[in-house]
Amino acid sequence: MEMGLAHKRVLVTGSTKGIGRAIAAAFAKEGADVVINGRRAETVNAVVAEFAAAYSETRPVAAPFDVSDPTAAKQLFELVPTVDVLVNNMGIFAPMAYDAIDDATWERFFKVNVLSGNRLARHYLPGMLATDFGRIIFIASEEAVMPSGEMPQYSMTKSMNLSLAKSLSKLTVGTHVTVNTVMPGSTLTEGVQHMLDEMYADSDLPADQWEHDFMINHRPLSQIQRLIRPEEIGRLAVFVASPFASSFSGEALRADGGLVPTIF
């Protein structure tokens, strides 16, 4: 299905791996010119080269900047002054016991997971309003609405993403600009695979059964009883950014496999 995104400029933060890379690839498949972002120039350039070869009608751009750093973010703005779509995906997570989280860790998670996306939205939203078209999408998590207790410092920031997106959507009233949040459930990214590797390192359970065991014992409320694949989140992000999703604004859109046990 043609999603009407050909040659739209799309910035996906944290797009060299995991959900971010899958989102960037989904946009590139639709003909969008994707801005690939990450902290390491070598990794960013490798993804750009791969996309340029795979999606030859698009013009991917390398943006090797740590957007949690205001100075680096300014360099990004100089390279890419405007975008049609901003996907605030970049973030950090780590399971932590509440009594082991010091103030510096709370501040780091807030800086990376909240202030970075806010900084980019603050820069790009005015341009979208001026042209009367744009999409801002925050990638949050089911932890935003159903904290597991496994990583309170992360859950806090994801709840903040929802609040921020809702507030920003109020600034777009009567325009063709929308601001939404997508909340993936547990997704099989490189980070989650590493977590599984560590969890089951001393287990006799075969590796091909780790995912099923994890879902049964750690995510029993999931209706699909499997980890979501990054590509599934990528397809949803493309739809939310497309003209076909013009009625979605200020929404918190769940893609959690039925993990959150509520009807809203």
C-alpha positions as CSV (number, residue, x, y, z in Angstrom):
1,M,0.0,0.0,0.0
2,E,1.4,3.4,-1.0
3,M,1.6,5.4,2.2
4,G,2.2,8.9,0.7
5,L,5.6,9.3,2.2
6,A,7.9,9.3,-0.8
7,H,10.7,11.8,-0.4
8,K,9.4,13.1,2.9
9,R,12.4,13.8,5.2
10,V,12.2,11.6,8.3
11,L,14.5,11.8,11.2
12,V,14.6,8.7,13.4
13,T,16.8,9.1,16.5
14,G,18.7,6.0,17.6
15,S,18.3,4.4,14.2
16,T,21.4,2.3,13.9
17,K,19.9,-0.8,15.6
18,G,16.8,-2.2,17.3
19,I,13.4,-0.6,16.9
20,G,14.9,2.6,15.6
21,R,16.6,0.9,12.7
22,A,13.4,-1.1,11.9
23,I,11.4,2.2,11.9
24,A,14.0,3.8,9.6
25,A,13.9,0.9,7.2
26,A,10.1,0.9,7.1
27,F,10.2,4.5,6.1
28,A,12.9,4.0,3.5
29,K,10.8,1.2,1.9
30,E,8.1,3.8,1.5
31,G,10.5,6.0,-0.4
32,A,11.2,8.5,2.4
33,D,14.5,10.2,2.8
34,V,15.6,9.0,6.2
35,V,18.1,10.7,8.5
36,I,20.0,8.0,10.3
37,N,21.1,9.0,13.8
38,G,23.4,7.5,16.3
39,R,26.4,8.4,18.4
40,R,29.1,6.6,16.3
41,A,29.9,7.9,12.8
42,E,31.2,4.6,11.6
43,T,28.0,2.8,12.5
44,V,25.8,5.6,11.2
45,N,27.7,5.7,7.9
46,A,27.4,1.9,7.5
47,V,23.6,2.0,7.9
48,V,23.4,4.9,5.4
49,A,25.4,3.0,2.8
50,E,23.2,0.0,3.3
51,F,20.0,2.0,2.9
52,A,21.4,3.8,-0.2
53,A,22.0,0.5,-1.8
54,A,18.8,-1.2,-0.8
55,Y,16.5,1.8,-1.4
56,S,18.2,3.5,-4.4
57,E,15.4,6.0,-5.0
58,T,15.9,7.6,-1.6
59,R,18.5,9.9,-0.2
60,P,19.5,8.8,3.3
61,V,21.5,11.2,5.4
62,A,24.1,10.5,8.1
63,A,23.6,12.3,11.3
64,P,26.2,11.0,13.8
65,F,25.3,13.1,16.8
66,D,24.5,12.3,20.4
67,V,21.1,14.2,20.7
68,S,21.2,14.1,24.5
69,D,24.1,16.6,24.2
70,P,22.8,20.1,23.4
71,T,25.9,21.0,21.5
72,A,25.7,17.9,19.3
73,A,21.9,18.5,18.8
74,K,22.7,22.0,17.5
75,Q,25.1,20.5,15.0
76,L,22.2,18.2,13.9
77,F,19.9,21.2,13.5
78,E,22.5,22.9,11.3
79,L,22.8,19.8,9.1
80,V,19.1,19.0,9.0
81,P,17.2,22.3,9.7
82,T,13.7,20.9,8.9
83,V,12.0,17.5,8.8
84,D,8.6,16.3,7.8
85,V,8.6,13.5,10.3
86,L,10.4,13.3,13.7
87,V,10.5,9.9,15.4
88,N,11.9,10.3,18.9
89,N,13.1,6.8,19.4
90,M,16.5,7.1,21.1
91,G,16.4,6.0,24.7
92,I,18.1,3.9,27.3
93,F,16.8,1.2,29.6
94,A,18.1,-1.1,32.3
95,P,16.5,-3.3,35.0
96,M,17.3,-1.8,38.3
97,A,16.2,-2.2,41.9
98,Y,14.7,1.1,43.3
99,D,17.0,1.3,46.2
100,A,20.0,0.9,43.9
101,I,19.2,4.0,41.8
102,D,21.1,7.1,42.7
103,D,20.3,10.7,41.8
104,A,22.8,10.7,38.9
105,T,21.1,7.7,37.3
106,W,17.6,9.3,37.7
107,E,19.0,12.5,36.0
108,R,20.7,10.5,33.2
109,F,17.5,8.7,32.3
110,F,15.6,12.0,32.3
111,K,18.2,13.7,30.2
112,V,18.4,11.0,27.6
113,N,14.8,9.7,27.4
114,V,12.9,13.0,28.0
115,L,14.9,16.1,27.4
116,S,16.5,14.8,24.1
117,G,13.1,14.3,22.4
118,N,11.8,17.5,23.8
119,R,14.8,19.4,22.5
120,L,14.2,18.0,19.0
121,A,10.4,18.6,19.1
122,R,11.0,22.2,20.2
123,H,13.3,22.8,17.2
124,Y,11.3,21.0,14.5
125,L,7.7,21.7,15.5
126,P,7.6,25.4,14.5
127,G,8.8,24.5,10.9
128,M,6.0,21.9,10.7
129,L,3.4,24.4,11.8
130,A,4.8,26.9,9.3
131,T,4.3,24.5,6.4
132,D,1.1,23.0,7.9
133,F,2.3,19.5,7.7
134,G,4.3,17.3,10.0
135,R,4.4,14.3,12.3
136,I,6.1,13.9,15.7
137,I,6.1,10.4,17.1
138,F,7.5,9.5,20.5
139,I,8.4,5.8,21.0
140,A,7.5,5.0,24.6
141,S,6.7,1.6,26.1
142,E,3.9,-0.2,28.0
143,E,6.0,0.7,31.0
144,A,4.6,4.1,30.7
145,V,1.1,3.0,31.7
146,M,1.9,-0.3,33.5
147,P,5.2,0.0,35.3
148,S,6.5,-3.5,36.1
149,G,8.7,-2.3,38.9
150,E,11.7,-3.8,37.2
151,M,13.1,-0.4,36.1
152,P,11.3,2.5,37.8
153,Q,13.8,5.1,36.4
154,Y,12.8,4.0,32.9
155,S,9.1,3.8,33.5
156,M,9.1,7.4,34.8
157,T,10.6,8.7,31.6
158,K,8.2,6.8,29.4
159,S,5.2,8.2,31.3
160,M,6.7,11.6,30.7
161,N,6.8,10.9,27.0
162,L,3.1,10.4,27.0
163,S,2.5,13.7,28.9
164,L,4.8,15.7,26.7
165,A,3.3,14.4,23.4
166,K,-0.2,15.2,24.7
167,S,0.9,18.7,25.6
168,L,2.6,19.3,22.2
169,S,-0.5,18.1,20.4
170,K,-2.4,21.0,21.9
171,L,-0.1,23.3,20.0
172,T,-1.2,21.8,16.6
173,V,-5.0,22.4,16.9
174,G,-6.6,23.1,13.5
175,T,-3.4,22.1,11.5
176,H,-2.2,19.1,9.6
177,V,0.5,18.5,12.2
178,T,0.0,15.7,14.6
179,V,1.9,14.5,17.7
180,N,1.4,10.9,19.0
181,T,3.1,8.3,21.1
182,V,3.6,4.6,20.1
183,M,4.0,2.2,23.0
184,P,5.7,-1.1,22.1
185,G,5.5,-4.0,24.4
186,S,8.5,-6.3,25.0
187,T,10.3,-6.3,21.6
188,L,13.1,-8.6,20.4
189,T,15.9,-6.0,20.0
190,E,19.6,-6.6,20.3
191,G,19.3,-5.3,23.9
192,V,16.5,-7.7,24.8
193,Q,18.4,-10.6,23.2
194,H,21.4,-9.7,25.3
195,M,19.2,-9.7,28.4
196,L,17.9,-13.2,27.5
197,D,21.4,-14.4,26.9
198,E,22.3,-13.3,30.4
199,M,19.1,-14.6,32.0
200,Y,19.5,-18.1,30.6
201,A,23.3,-18.4,30.6
202,D,23.2,-21.0,33.3
203,S,20.0,-22.6,32.2
204,D,19.6,-26.1,30.7
205,L,16.7,-24.8,28.6
206,P,17.4,-24.9,24.8
207,A,17.9,-21.4,23.3
208,D,15.0,-21.8,21.0
209,Q,12.7,-22.0,24.1
210,W,14.0,-19.0,26.0
211,E,11.6,-16.5,24.4
212,H,8.6,-18.7,25.3
213,D,9.8,-19.3,28.8
214,F,10.4,-15.6,29.3
215,M,6.9,-14.7,28.2
216,I,5.3,-17.3,30.4
217,N,7.2,-16.3,33.5
218,H,7.9,-12.6,33.0
219,R,5.1,-11.4,30.6
220,P,2.2,-13.7,31.4
221,L,-0.4,-11.1,30.5
222,S,0.7,-11.0,26.9
223,Q,-2.0,-12.2,24.5
224,I,0.4,-13.1,21.7
225,Q,2.9,-14.9,24.1
226,R,5.9,-13.9,22.0
227,L,8.2,-11.0,21.8
228,I,7.2,-8.3,19.3
229,R,9.5,-7.9,16.3
230,P,11.0,-4.5,15.6
231,E,9.6,-4.6,12.1
232,E,6.1,-4.6,13.5
233,I,6.7,-1.4,15.3
234,G,8.3,0.0,12.1
235,R,5.1,-0.6,10.1
236,L,2.9,1.0,12.8
237,A,5.2,4.1,12.9
238,V,4.9,4.5,9.1
239,F,1.1,4.4,9.3
240,V,1.0,6.9,12.1
241,A,3.2,9.2,10.1
242,S,1.2,8.8,6.9
243,P,-1.7,11.0,5.6
244,F,-4.0,8.0,6.3
245,A,-3.5,8.6,10.0
246,S,-4.5,12.3,9.9
247,S,-7.2,11.8,12.6
248,F,-4.7,10.6,15.2
249,S,-3.4,13.4,17.4
250,G,-2.4,13.4,21.0
251,E,-2.9,9.6,21.1
252,A,-1.1,7.0,23.0
253,L,-1.1,4.0,20.6
254,R,-0.4,0.6,22.1
255,A,1.4,-2.1,20.3
256,D,2.0,-4.4,23.3
257,G,0.4,-7.7,22.2
258,G,-2.4,-7.3,24.7
259,L,0.0,-7.0,27.6
260,V,-1.8,-4.1,29.3
261,P,-5.0,-5.7,30.8
262,T,-7.4,-2.8,30.3
263,I,-9.9,-1.8,27.6
264,F,-8.5,1.7,27.3
